[in-house]
Amino acid sequence: MKYNAVTVTQLNKYLKDRFDEDENLNAILVKGEISNFKNHYTGHLYFTLKDENSLIKCIMFKSYAERLAFKPKDGMKVMVFGSVSVFERDGVYQIYAKSMLEDGMGDLHEQFEQLKAKLEKEGLFDESHKKPIPLYPKVIGVLTSQTGAVIRDIINVSTRRNPHVHIRLLPVPVQGPGAAEQIAEKIKTMNEKKLADVLIVGRGGGSLEDLWPFNEEIVARAIYDSEIPIISAVGHETDFTIADFVADLRAPTPSAAAELAVPDIYELKQKILSYQNRYRLALKKKIELIRLRYEKCMKSSAFTDPMRKIRDNSVLLDSYFKRLEIKIKEVQKDKKSKYIELITKLDALSPLKTLTRGYTITEKDGKIVKSAEQLKTDDNIKLKFFDGEKNAKII
């Protein structure tokens, strides 16, 4: 009797083809709890998805895992979208996940986006409202759990950077019902009593549900109304909350918040020493420059031969006097020539010149006689010659 047996490989391939042809299995959304989670060094995620009665293996390749907005871990309830197929080598079927969302978080994400849009429209995120963090605060206020690692990290970083800074903790619950109200109330207390120069509000990482108190409107408005500058340090670097957008400064982690709030005193000392050295060198160069200028001045003729300038000016003054004297003589000579010329012309026109040629001037009663009709018999007259005068009488 002959049997038509198939190989294991053929069977697994047949099953894989049947899975791949089923449209319902090519795009399926499955919810459950993560267990046996493993983040492989290649970047692929391997885990089991289970509920109360069953489980199924899952794999998420690196290209999809890099897009996740949260870090999966054991015990986390999630919704996985992907396809179901057979892994031929092992003969097992599993989910090939393409995306993953925390179960029950869809509504929270929607609330987050709605509140974010509302507060952004009201201007709570505007940079113009953000206060500068003081450079050298004396008291660092902290709002977080008193038993968590956050306060220890902040204390360790702060005291390492500046052992003289004072840390003032007001413990608050950082998750669960009523946490948001207590956080907002402690922010107001810090402001009313002026308990700090800068305030760190934060907690460690967690799911969106764990971080939700920092996405509440009451906390956002308390941060916005705070007169004390606030640094938000909620979750890990990839986690963003409404508090981060409203705060004056966001820190990726609580330790980073302490570094941003507390200046490194040792680095500050080194900077001061550096400034001292720079000022010392600058002063030394300034003194050297002044000394060189002084030496140059002392070598100038004003100090080596102070009378030289006087002598030079005296010689220059003599030359001006000589030039002035020559100019005066030239002007006098020119004026004298013009004067002689005018005298000559005037002399030629003078009536006395005419008298030298035998003419006389006749006067009667002090007036010149111009006509014979002006004279009568027995009139006394005066005759002027070029060399004198004579009296006469008309007969």
C-alpha positions as CSV (number, residue, x, y, z in Angstrom):
1,M,0.0,0.0,0.0
2,K,1.5,3.4,-1.1
3,Y,1.0,6.6,1.0
4,N,1.2,10.1,-0.5
5,A,3.0,11.9,2.5
6,V,4.0,15.5,2.5
7,T,7.1,16.9,4.2
8,V,6.9,19.1,7.2
9,T,8.2,22.0,5.2
10,Q,5.4,21.5,2.6
11,L,2.8,21.4,5.3
12,N,4.0,24.5,7.0
13,K,4.2,26.3,3.6
14,Y,0.7,25.2,2.8
15,L,-0.6,26.5,6.1
16,K,1.3,29.8,5.6
17,D,-0.3,30.3,2.2
18,R,-3.7,29.7,3.6
19,F,-3.0,32.3,6.3
20,D,-1.7,34.8,3.8
21,E,-4.8,34.3,1.6
22,D,-7.2,35.1,4.4
23,E,-8.0,38.8,4.2
24,N,-9.3,38.8,7.8
25,L,-5.8,37.8,9.0
26,N,-3.9,40.2,6.9
27,A,-5.2,43.3,8.7
28,I,-6.3,42.5,12.2
29,L,-6.5,44.4,15.5
30,V,-5.9,42.3,18.6
31,K,-5.9,43.5,22.2
32,G,-4.3,41.8,25.2
33,E,-1.6,41.9,27.8
34,I,2.1,41.9,27.1
35,S,4.2,39.1,28.6
36,N,7.7,37.6,28.0
37,F,8.7,40.9,26.4
38,K,12.2,41.1,24.8
39,N,13.8,44.0,23.1
40,H,16.4,42.2,20.9
41,Y,19.7,43.9,20.2
42,T,18.7,44.0,16.5
43,G,15.9,46.3,17.4
44,H,13.1,43.8,16.8
45,L,10.5,43.3,19.6
46,Y,9.5,39.8,20.7
47,F,6.6,39.3,23.1
48,T,3.5,37.3,23.9
49,L,0.0,38.7,23.8
50,K,-2.4,37.1,26.2
51,D,-5.8,37.3,27.8
52,E,-7.4,35.2,30.6
53,N,-7.7,32.1,28.5
54,S,-5.2,32.2,25.6
55,L,-2.0,33.6,24.2
56,I,-0.3,34.2,20.9
57,K,3.3,35.1,20.0
58,C,4.1,38.4,18.4
59,I,7.0,40.0,16.6
60,M,7.5,43.7,15.7
61,F,10.4,44.4,13.3
62,K,12.7,47.3,14.0
63,S,11.3,49.5,11.2
64,Y,7.9,49.5,12.9
65,A,9.3,49.5,16.5
66,E,11.1,52.8,15.9
67,R,7.7,54.5,15.3
68,L,6.2,53.6,18.7
69,A,5.3,56.5,21.0
70,F,5.8,54.5,24.1
71,K,8.0,51.7,25.5
72,P,6.2,48.4,25.8
73,K,6.8,46.3,28.9
74,D,5.4,43.2,30.6
75,G,1.9,43.6,32.1
76,M,1.0,46.5,29.7
77,K,-2.4,46.2,28.0
78,V,-2.2,47.1,24.4
79,M,-3.9,46.9,21.0
80,V,-1.8,45.4,18.2
81,F,-2.4,45.9,14.6
82,G,-0.8,43.7,12.0
83,S,-1.2,40.3,10.2
84,V,-1.2,36.7,11.3
85,S,1.0,34.3,9.5
86,V,3.0,31.1,9.9
87,F,6.7,31.0,10.7
88,E,7.6,28.0,8.5
89,R,10.8,27.0,10.3
90,D,9.1,26.5,13.7
91,G,5.7,25.7,12.4
92,V,4.0,28.3,14.6
93,Y,1.6,31.0,13.8
94,Q,2.2,34.5,15.2
95,I,1.2,38.1,14.8
96,Y,3.5,40.3,12.8
97,A,2.8,43.7,14.4
98,K,3.0,46.9,12.4
99,S,1.7,49.3,15.1
100,M,0.8,49.2,18.7
101,L,-1.3,51.4,21.0
102,E,-1.8,51.3,24.8
103,D,-5.3,49.8,25.3
104,G,-7.7,52.4,26.6
105,M,-5.3,55.2,25.7
106,G,-7.1,56.3,22.5
107,D,-9.5,58.5,24.4
108,L,-6.7,59.9,26.5
109,H,-4.8,60.8,23.3
110,E,-7.8,62.6,21.9
111,Q,-8.3,64.5,25.2
112,F,-4.6,65.4,25.1
113,E,-4.8,66.8,21.6
114,Q,-8.1,68.7,22.3
115,L,-6.7,70.3,25.5
116,K,-3.4,71.1,23.8
117,A,-5.2,72.9,20.9
118,K,-7.4,74.8,23.4
119,L,-4.6,76.1,25.6
120,E,-2.4,76.9,22.6
121,K,-5.2,79.0,21.1
122,E,-5.5,80.8,24.5
123,G,-1.8,81.6,24.3
124,L,-0.6,79.5,27.3
125,F,2.3,78.2,25.2
126,D,3.5,81.5,23.9
127,E,7.2,82.2,24.4
128,S,6.4,85.8,25.4
129,H,4.9,84.5,28.6
130,K,7.8,82.3,29.6
131,K,10.0,83.6,32.4
132,P,13.8,83.3,32.4
133,I,15.3,80.8,34.8
134,P,17.4,82.7,37.4
135,L,21.2,82.2,36.9
136,Y,22.1,81.7,40.5
137,P,19.1,80.5,42.6
138,K,19.5,79.9,46.3
139,V,16.5,77.7,46.8
140,I,15.3,75.1,44.4
141,G,11.7,74.0,44.9
142,V,10.7,70.5,43.9
143,L,7.2,69.1,43.5
144,T,7.3,65.3,43.2
145,S,7.0,62.1,45.2
146,Q,9.1,62.0,48.3
147,T,9.8,58.3,47.9
148,G,10.7,58.1,44.2
149,A,14.1,58.2,42.5
150,V,13.3,61.7,41.1
151,I,14.0,63.6,44.3
152,R,17.2,61.6,44.9
153,D,18.4,62.3,41.4
154,I,17.7,66.0,41.8
155,I,19.4,66.2,45.2
156,N,22.5,64.3,43.9
157,V,22.9,66.4,40.8
158,S,22.2,69.7,42.6
159,T,24.6,69.1,45.6
160,R,27.2,67.9,43.2
161,R,27.0,71.1,41.1
162,N,26.6,73.4,44.0
163,P,26.6,72.1,47.6
164,H,25.4,75.5,48.9
165,V,22.1,75.4,47.1
166,H,19.0,74.5,49.2
167,I,16.5,71.9,48.0
168,R,12.9,72.5,49.3
169,L,10.5,69.5,48.6
170,L,6.8,69.7,48.8
171,P,5.7,66.1,48.3
172,V,2.8,65.4,45.9
173,P,1.3,62.3,44.4
174,V,2.4,62.1,40.7
175,Q,-0.2,59.7,39.4
176,G,-3.7,58.5,40.3
177,P,-7.0,60.3,41.2
178,G,-6.6,63.7,42.8
179,A,-2.9,64.0,41.9
180,A,-3.5,66.9,39.5
181,E,-5.4,68.9,42.1
182,Q,-2.7,68.5,44.7
183,I,0.1,69.4,42.2
184,A,-1.8,72.6,41.3
185,E,-2.4,73.4,45.0
186,K,1.3,73.0,45.9
187,I,2.3,75.2,43.0
188,K,0.1,78.0,44.4
189,T,1.5,77.4,47.9
190,M,5.1,77.8,46.6
191,N,4.1,81.1,45.1
192,E,2.1,82.5,48.0
193,K,4.8,81.7,50.5
194,K,7.6,82.5,48.1
195,L,9.4,79.2,49.0
196,A,11.8,79.0,46.1
197,D,13.6,80.9,43.4
198,V,12.9,78.3,40.7
199,L,10.5,75.3,40.8
200,I,11.0,71.8,39.3
201,V,7.8,69.9,38.7
202,G,8.4,66.3,37.7
203,R,8.2,62.5,37.9
204,G,9.8,59.5,36.3
205,G,8.7,57.7,33.1
206,G,5.5,55.8,32.7
207,S,2.6,55.2,30.4
208,L,0.3,58.0,29.2
209,E,-2.1,57.0,31.9
210,D,0.6,57.3,34.6
211,L,1.6,60.7,33.3
212,W,-1.9,62.0,32.9
213,P,-2.0,64.3,36.0
214,F,0.5,66.5,34.1
215,N,-1.9,66.7,31.2
216,E,-4.7,68.1,33.3
217,E,-5.9,71.7,32.6
218,I,-5.8,72.6,36.3
219,V,-2.0,71.9,36.4
220,A,-1.4,73.7,33.2
221,R,-3.2,76.9,34.4
222,A,-1.4,76.7,37.8
223,I,2.0,76.6,35.9
224,Y,0.9,79.5,33.7
225,D,-0.1,81.6,36.7
226,S,3.0,80.9,38.7
227,E,5.3,83.9,39.3
228,I,8.1,81.5,40.1
229,P,9.8,80.1,37.0
230,I,8.9,76.5,36.5
231,I,11.0,73.7,34.9
232,S,8.9,70.7,33.7
233,A,10.7,67.3,34.0
234,V,8.0,64.7,33.4
235,G,8.9,61.2,32.2
236,H,11.6,60.4,29.7
237,E,13.1,62.5,26.9
238,T,10.5,61.1,24.4
239,D,7.5,61.8,26.7
240,F,5.7,65.1,26.2
241,T,2.9,66.5,28.4
242,I,0.8,69.6,28.5
243,A,2.9,70.8,31.5
244,D,6.0,70.7,29.2
245,F,4.4,73.1,26.8
246,V,3.2,75.6,29.5
247,A,6.3,75.5,31.6
248,D,9.0,78.2,31.3
249,L,11.5,75.4,30.4
250,R,11.3,71.7,29.6
251,A,13.9,69.2,30.8
252,P,14.1,65.8,29.2
253,T,14.6,64.1,32.6
254,P,14.6,65.2,36.3
255,S,18.4,65.0,36.5
256,A,18.6,67.3,33.5
257,A,16.2,69.7,35.2
258,A,18.6,69.9,38.2
259,E,21.4,70.7,35.8
260,L,19.4,73.4,34.2
261,A,18.3,74.9,37.5
262,V,21.6,74.7,39.4
263,P,24.7,76.3,38.0
264,D,27.9,74.3,38.3
265,I,29.8,76.2,41.0
266,Y,33.1,74.7,40.0
267,E,32.6,75.6,36.4
268,L,31.7,79.1,37.6
269,K,34.9,79.3,39.6
270,Q,36.9,78.3,36.6
271,K,35.2,80.9,34.5
272,I,35.9,83.6,37.1
273,L,39.6,82.5,37.1
274,S,39.6,82.6,33.3
275,Y,38.2,86.1,33.4
276,Q,40.8,87.2,36.0
277,N,43.6,85.9,33.8
278,R,42.1,87.6,30.7
279,Y,41.7,90.9,32.6
280,R,45.3,90.5,34.0
281,L,46.7,90.0,30.6
282,A,44.6,92.9,29.2
283,L,45.8,95.2,32.0
284,K,49.4,94.2,31.4
285,K,49.1,94.9,27.7
286,K,47.4,98.3,28.5
287,I,50.2,99.2,30.9
288,E,52.8,98.2,28.3
289,L,51.1,100.3,25.6
290,I,50.9,103.3,27.9
291,R,54.6,102.9,28.8
292,L,55.6,102.8,25.1
293,R,53.5,105.9,24.5
294,Y,55.2,107.6,27.4
295,E,58.6,106.8,26.2
296,K,57.8,108.0,22.7
297,C,56.5,111.3,24.2
298,M,59.6,111.7,26.3
299,K,61.8,111.2,23.2
300,S,60.0,113.9,21.3
301,S,61.6,117.3,20.7
302,A,59.1,119.0,23.0
303,F,60.9,117.3,25.9
304,T,64.4,116.8,24.6
305,D,64.7,120.4,23.2
306,P,61.8,122.6,24.4
307,M,63.4,125.9,23.0
308,R,63.6,124.5,19.5
309,K,60.0,125.3,18.9
310,I,60.5,128.8,20.2
311,R,63.6,129.3,18.0
312,D,61.8,128.0,15.0
313,N,58.8,130.3,15.6
314,S,61.2,133.2,16.2
315,V,62.9,132.6,12.8
316,L,59.5,132.3,11.2
317,L,58.4,135.5,12.8
318,D,61.5,137.4,11.6
319,S,60.8,136.2,8.1
320,Y,57.2,137.5,8.4
321,F,58.6,140.9,9.6
322,K,60.9,141.1,6.6
323,R,58.2,140.1,4.2
324,L,55.9,142.7,5.8
325,E,58.6,145.4,5.7
326,I,59.3,144.7,2.0
327,K,55.7,144.8,1.2
328,I,55.2,148.2,3.1
329,K,58.1,149.7,1.1
330,E,56.7,148.5,-2.1
331,V,53.3,150.0,-1.3
332,Q,55.0,153.3,-0.2
333,K,57.0,153.5,-3.4
334,D,53.9,152.8,-5.5
335,K,51.9,155.4,-3.6
336,K,54.7,157.9,-3.8
337,S,54.9,157.5,-7.6
338,K,51.2,158.0,-7.9
339,Y,51.4,161.0,-5.6
340,I,54.1,162.7,-7.7
341,E,52.1,162.0,-10.8
342,L,49.1,163.6,-9.4
343,I,51.1,166.6,-8.1
344,T,52.5,167.1,-11.5
345,K,49.1,167.1,-13.1
346,L,47.8,169.4,-10.5
347,D,50.7,171.8,-10.8
348,A,50.2,172.0,-14.6
349,L,46.6,173.0,-14.0
350,S,47.5,175.5,-11.2
351,P,46.8,179.3,-12.0
352,L,50.1,180.2,-10.4
353,K,51.9,178.3,-13.1
354,T,50.3,180.7,-15.6
355,L,51.5,183.7,-13.7
356,T,55.1,182.7,-14.4
357,R,54.5,183.4,-18.0
358,G,53.7,187.1,-17.3
359,Y,50.0,186.9,-16.4
360,T,48.5,188.5,-13.3
361,I,45.3,188.0,-11.3
362,T,43.3,191.1,-10.5
363,E,41.2,191.2,-7.3
364,K,38.8,193.8,-6.1
365,D,37.4,193.7,-2.6
366,G,38.9,190.1,-2.3
367,K,37.1,188.9,-5.4
368,I,38.7,188.1,-8.7
369,V,37.9,190.5,-11.5
370,K,36.9,188.7,-14.6
371,S,35.6,191.7,-16.7
372,A,36.6,195.4,-17.3
373,E,33.1,196.4,-16.7
374,Q,33.6,195.4,-13.0
375,L,36.0,198.2,-12.6
376,K,35.4,202.0,-12.2
377,T,37.7,205.0,-12.0
378,D,39.4,205.3,-8.7
379,D,38.7,201.7,-7.8
380,N,41.4,200.2,-5.7
381,I,42.6,196.8,-6.9
382,K,45.2,194.2,-6.1
383,L,47.5,192.6,-8.7
384,K,48.9,189.2,-8.0
385,F,52.2,188.2,-9.8
386,F,53.9,184.8,-9.6
387,D,56.4,186.3,-7.1
388,G,54.2,188.6,-5.0
389,E,51.3,191.2,-4.9
390,K,50.9,194.9,-5.6
391,N,48.2,197.4,-5.0
392,A,46.9,199.7,-7.8
393,K,44.3,202.3,-8.7
394,I,42.1,202.7,-11.7
395,I,42.6,206.1,-13.5
